[in-house]
């Protein structure tokens, strides 16, 4: 545990060398990143942590609302507390949005970005509208049964079949994150917030770190469009389209190869 911005955050660390920070999505946690972290540790010092309110990290009291800025400052604080900056920063979904904002706000903390279908939904009107629909659906369920917030968010975004196929322990793990998911929805700047982060072309052009954008072939086409628009806006970017669906492996071979090139240089 480390204390960052007045909260105790749980973290794990594997390997040594160039720092590699993993930022998980919503409602997930690093418990689903452990195998990937051990693989990434072949290339450097891989650090994963539970974001505030999730799993083993502390929850602000009261846990009413959490903003994108809170998560960004926590990520910067983790890197500073562990003397791990600048780092290769890998973010998946909401974690990708946090990683991108981290690179913009704290460029000295980020050496390289790897964004796995980042939840920068305001770049595409279709998925932005879908995010608003999901937010309203989750808030409606929360008013009746707050324990089903995470389940509702997953079902609405990935489909009933995806949720039903999850192992019971993963369902339980997700459900325990319901208060944190609801706090993000009630906050500002996140993908399901009422006031999500809207990047301008000038802001994206200012993100000067090398970046890899990864999309999955079986993910909704709108997620590929988000990555395509990011690819046009970021100045130093590479893209990869890989087989499979969402939940892209943070240690997928294309990620490992990209990070290896940076380490070698």
Number of C-alpha atoms within 10 A of each C-alpha: 13 16 15 18 13 10 16 18 23 20 16 14 18 18 18 14 13 19 27 31 28 28 28 26 22 21 23 25 21 24 16 13 18 17 14 17 25 18 17 25 21 15 22 22 21 28 28 24 26 23 29 23 22 25 22 18 19 18 17 15 7 7 14 14 18 23 19 22 18 17 21 22 18 21 25 23 17 24 21 14 13 12 11 21 21 20 23 27 30 27 24 27 24 26 27 26 26 32 30 28 23 25 23 19 18 16 18 14 21 27 20 22 27 27 29 28 26 27 27 27 27 17 19 15 12 11 20 19 13 15 23 17 14 20 21 16 15 25 18 14 16 18 9 10 11 17 16 18 28 27 22 25 25 20 16 18 16 14 12 13 9 11 19 11 9 11 10 11 9 14 16 13 18 22 21 20 22 24 23 25 25 26 18 25 26 20 21 20 23 26 27 28 23 17 15 21 21 14 13 11 12 10 14 19 16 16 22 18 20 17 24 22 23 24 27 20 16 13 17 15 12 15 21 20 17 22 26 15 13 20 18 13 18 20 16 14 17 14 17 14 13 15 11 12 12 18 14 18 15 25 19 14 11 17 21 15 13 15 24 15 11 14 14 7 6
